[in-house]
Amino acid sequence: MRGEQTPRLREALEDDIVAGHLRPGQRLDEASLAERFSVSRTPIREALIQLSASGLVEMRPRRGAFVTLLGPRELVESFELMAEIEASCARLAAQRLGPLDRVAINQAHIACCEAVAAGDDDAYYPANARFHAAIYAATGNRVLRAEATRLQTALQPYRRLQLKVPRRIGASLAEHEAILEALLDGDGNRAAERIHAHVLVQGERFMSLLAALQHEADAVG
């Protein structure tokens, strides 16, 4: 029974972290989580260990488990890597885009447009993730898709926070439109350049993200 509980608990906690319900730097108390899910602390501990392997949770000796909080340098380097990986995905996707891929990417983009039109920030986050995931799938490269998905999951709490910066969601949508145009034109280099700039956090955007992280840390504290 315990072995069956662990994947369910891991997925529930992963969803909470990605959705922003559990915030970067927040301590994950085993006793409270066990009470919440009506289980013993053992499967909770196993789920946290699995999440630490994926990079979403940090296990600190004698202190417990915390939602991973990257430092400024790690954050920049992680986004640099994500930008390079997504550029590779966009380049391949533009070359290999099939009819079903076009539908998937267009539907995700439409969902993003509808969320912005409705002023629904909470709906934009998952639609944004779907847009990027559809591009990964369009590469036809399972290894690249898996690596892009892994890193996107690890950085999703930060990407979500970045979208809370004023006017960032509107800018993100405009960048999606430019990426989509290049993909549909079959222009891999242009699609790669646009998604690289879209993902990369630098300058004012990076300072805004740090400010959002500090705000979240103060709220947790």
Contacts in CASP RR format, 6 or more apart in sequence:
PFRMAT RR
TARGET T0000
AUTHOR 0000-0000-0000
METHOD contacts of the structure
MODEL  1
MRGEQTPRLREALEDDIVAGHLRPGQRLDEASLAERFSVSRTPIREALIQ
LSASGLVEMRPRRGAFVTLLGPRELVESFELMAEIEASCARLAAQRLGPL
DRVAINQAHIACCEAVAAGDDDAYYPANARFHAAIYAATGNRVLRAEATR
LQTALQPYRRLQLKVPRRIGASLAEHEAILEALLDGDGNRAAERIHAHVL
VQGERFMSLLAALQHEADAVG
2 40 0 8 1.000
2 42 0 8 1.000
2 43 0 8 1.000
2 46 0 8 1.000
3 43 0 8 1.000
3 46 0 8 1.000
5 39 0 8 1.000
5 43 0 8 1.000
6 43 0 8 1.000
6 46 0 8 1.000
6 47 0 8 1.000
6 50 0 8 1.000
9 33 0 8 1.000
9 37 0 8 1.000
9 39 0 8 1.000
9 43 0 8 1.000
9 44 0 8 1.000
9 46 0 8 1.000
9 47 0 8 1.000
10 47 0 8 1.000
10 50 0 8 1.000
10 51 0 8 1.000
12 37 0 8 1.000
13 22 0 8 1.000
13 28 0 8 1.000
13 33 0 8 1.000
13 47 0 8 1.000
13 48 0 8 1.000
13 51 0 8 1.000
13 57 0 8 1.000
14 51 0 8 1.000
14 54 0 8 1.000
14 56 0 8 1.000
14 153 0 8 1.000
16 22 0 8 1.000
17 51 0 8 1.000
17 56 0 8 1.000
17 57 0 8 1.000
17 67 0 8 1.000
17 156 0 8 1.000
17 157 0 8 1.000
18 153 0 8 1.000
18 156 0 8 1.000
18 157 0 8 1.000
18 160 0 8 1.000
19 125 0 8 1.000
19 160 0 8 1.000
20 157 0 8 1.000
20 160 0 8 1.000
22 28 0 8 1.000
22 67 0 8 1.000
23 67 0 8 1.000
23 157 0 8 1.000
23 216 0 8 1.000
23 217 0 8 1.000
23 219 0 8 1.000
23 220 0 8 1.000
24 67 0 8 1.000
24 68 0 8 1.000
24 69 0 8 1.000
24 70 0 8 1.000
24 157 0 8 1.000
24 158 0 8 1.000
24 161 0 8 1.000
24 213 0 8 1.000
24 216 0 8 1.000
24 217 0 8 1.000
25 66 0 8 1.000
25 67 0 8 1.000
25 68 0 8 1.000
25 69 0 8 1.000
25 216 0 8 1.000
25 217 0 8 1.000
25 220 0 8 1.000
26 66 0 8 1.000
26 67 0 8 1.000
26 220 0 8 1.000
27 63 0 8 1.000
27 64 0 8 1.000
27 65 0 8 1.000
27 66 0 8 1.000
27 220 0 8 1.000
28 48 0 8 1.000
28 57 0 8 1.000
28 64 0 8 1.000
28 65 0 8 1.000
28 66 0 8 1.000
28 67 0 8 1.000
30 41 0 8 1.000
30 44 0 8 1.000
30 45 0 8 1.000
30 48 0 8 1.000
30 64 0 8 1.000
30 65 0 8 1.000
31 41 0 8 1.000
33 44 0 8 1.000
34 40 0 8 1.000
34 41 0 8 1.000
34 44 0 8 1.000
37 44 0 8 1.000
48 57 0 8 1.000
48 59 0 8 1.000
48 65 0 8 1.000
49 59 0 8 1.000
51 57 0 8 1.000
51 65 0 8 1.000
52 58 0 8 1.000
52 59 0 8 1.000
52 65 0 8 1.000
54 150 0 8 1.000
54 153 0 8 1.000
54 154 0 8 1.000
55 68 0 8 1.000
55 154 0 8 1.000
56 67 0 8 1.000
56 68 0 8 1.000
56 153 0 8 1.000
56 154 0 8 1.000
56 157 0 8 1.000
57 65 0 8 1.000
57 66 0 8 1.000
57 67 0 8 1.000
57 68 0 8 1.000
58 65 0 8 1.000
58 66 0 8 1.000
58 67 0 8 1.000
58 68 0 8 1.000
58 69 0 8 1.000
59 65 0 8 1.000
60 66 0 8 1.000
67 157 0 8 1.000
68 154 0 8 1.000
69 213 0 8 1.000
69 217 0 8 1.000
70 78 0 8 1.000
70 158 0 8 1.000
72 210 0 8 1.000
75 158 0 8 1.000
75 201 0 8 1.000
75 206 0 8 1.000
75 209 0 8 1.000
75 210 0 8 1.000
76 201 0 8 1.000
76 202 0 8 1.000
76 206 0 8 1.000
78 151 0 8 1.000
78 154 0 8 1.000
78 155 0 8 1.000
78 158 0 8 1.000
79 155 0 8 1.000
79 158 0 8 1.000
79 199 0 8 1.000
79 200 0 8 1.000
79 201 0 8 1.000
80 200 0 8 1.000
81 151 0 8 1.000
82 151 0 8 1.000
82 152 0 8 1.000
82 155 0 8 1.000
82 199 0 8 1.000
83 195 0 8 1.000
83 196 0 8 1.000
83 197 0 8 1.000
83 199 0 8 1.000
83 200 0 8 1.000
84 196 0 8 1.000
85 144 0 8 1.000
85 147 0 8 1.000
85 148 0 8 1.000
85 151 0 8 1.000
86 132 0 8 1.000
86 135 0 8 1.000
86 148 0 8 1.000
86 195 0 8 1.000
86 196 0 8 1.000
86 198 0 8 1.000
86 199 0 8 1.000
87 192 0 8 1.000
87 193 0 8 1.000
87 195 0 8 1.000
87 196 0 8 1.000
88 139 0 8 1.000
88 144 0 8 1.000
88 192 0 8 1.000
89 135 0 8 1.000
89 136 0 8 1.000
89 138 0 8 1.000
89 139 0 8 1.000
89 144 0 8 1.000
89 145 0 8 1.000
89 148 0 8 1.000
89 195 0 8 1.000
90 135 0 8 1.000
90 179 0 8 1.000
90 182 0 8 1.000
90 183 0 8 1.000
90 188 0 8 1.000
90 191 0 8 1.000
90 192 0 8 1.000
90 194 0 8 1.000
90 195 0 8 1.000
91 188 0 8 1.000
91 189 0 8 1.000
91 191 0 8 1.000
91 192 0 8 1.000
92 138 0 8 1.000
92 139 0 8 1.000
92 140 0 8 1.000
92 141 0 8 1.000
92 144 0 8 1.000
93 101 0 8 1.000
93 135 0 8 1.000
93 136 0 8 1.000
93 138 0 8 1.000
93 139 0 8 1.000
93 183 0 8 1.000
93 188 0 8 1.000
93 191 0 8 1.000
94 182 0 8 1.000
94 183 0 8 1.000
94 185 0 8 1.000
94 186 0 8 1.000
94 187 0 8 1.000
94 188 0 8 1.000
94 191 0 8 1.000
94 192 0 8 1.000
95 186 0 8 1.000
95 188 0 8 1.000
96 138 0 8 1.000
96 139 0 8 1.000
96 140 0 8 1.000
97 105 0 8 1.000
97 138 0 8 1.000
97 183 0 8 1.000
97 184 0 8 1.000
97 186 0 8 1.000
98 138 0 8 1.000
101 134 0 8 1.000
101 137 0 8 1.000
101 138 0 8 1.000
102 184 0 8 1.000
104 134 0 8 1.000
104 137 0 8 1.000
104 138 0 8 1.000
105 131 0 8 1.000
105 134 0 8 1.000
105 135 0 8 1.000
105 138 0 8 1.000
105 180 0 8 1.000
105 183 0 8 1.000
106 180 0 8 1.000
107 130 0 8 1.000
107 134 0 8 1.000
108 127 0 8 1.000
108 130 0 8 1.000
108 131 0 8 1.000
108 133 0 8 1.000
108 134 0 8 1.000
109 131 0 8 1.000
109 176 0 8 1.000
109 177 0 8 1.000
109 180 0 8 1.000
111 123 0 8 1.000
111 127 0 8 1.000
111 130 0 8 1.000
111 131 0 8 1.000
112 124 0 8 1.000
112 127 0 8 1.000
112 128 0 8 1.000
112 131 0 8 1.000
112 172 0 8 1.000
112 173 0 8 1.000
112 176 0 8 1.000
113 173 0 8 1.000
114 123 0 8 1.000
114 127 0 8 1.000
115 121 0 8 1.000
115 123 0 8 1.000
115 124 0 8 1.000
115 127 0 8 1.000
116 124 0 8 1.000
116 169 0 8 1.000
116 170 0 8 1.000
116 173 0 8 1.000
121 163 0 8 1.000
121 164 0 8 1.000
121 169 0 8 1.000
124 163 0 8 1.000
124 169 0 8 1.000
124 172 0 8 1.000
125 160 0 8 1.000
125 163 0 8 1.000
128 159 0 8 1.000
128 163 0 8 1.000
128 172 0 8 1.000
128 176 0 8 1.000
129 152 0 8 1.000
129 156 0 8 1.000
131 176 0 8 1.000
132 148 0 8 1.000
132 152 0 8 1.000
133 149 0 8 1.000
133 152 0 8 1.000
135 179 0 8 1.000
135 183 0 8 1.000
135 195 0 8 1.000
136 144 0 8 1.000
136 145 0 8 1.000
136 148 0 8 1.000
136 149 0 8 1.000
136 152 0 8 1.000
137 145 0 8 1.000
138 183 0 8 1.000
139 145 0 8 1.000
152 159 0 8 1.000
158 209 0 8 1.000
158 213 0 8 1.000
161 209 0 8 1.000
161 212 0 8 1.000
161 213 0 8 1.000
161 216 0 8 1.000
162 168 0 8 1.000
162 201 0 8 1.000
162 205 0 8 1.000
162 208 0 8 1.000
162 209 0 8 1.000
162 212 0 8 1.000
163 169 0 8 1.000
163 172 0 8 1.000
164 212 0 8 1.000
165 205 0 8 1.000
165 208 0 8 1.000
165 209 0 8 1.000
165 212 0 8 1.000
168 205 0 8 1.000
168 208 0 8 1.000
172 198 0 8 1.000
175 194 0 8 1.000
175 197 0 8 1.000
175 198 0 8 1.000
176 198 0 8 1.000
178 194 0 8 1.000
179 191 0 8 1.000
179 194 0 8 1.000
179 195 0 8 1.000
179 198 0 8 1.000
182 188 0 8 1.000
182 190 0 8 1.000
182 191 0 8 1.000
182 194 0 8 1.000
183 191 0 8 1.000
201 209 0 8 1.000
END
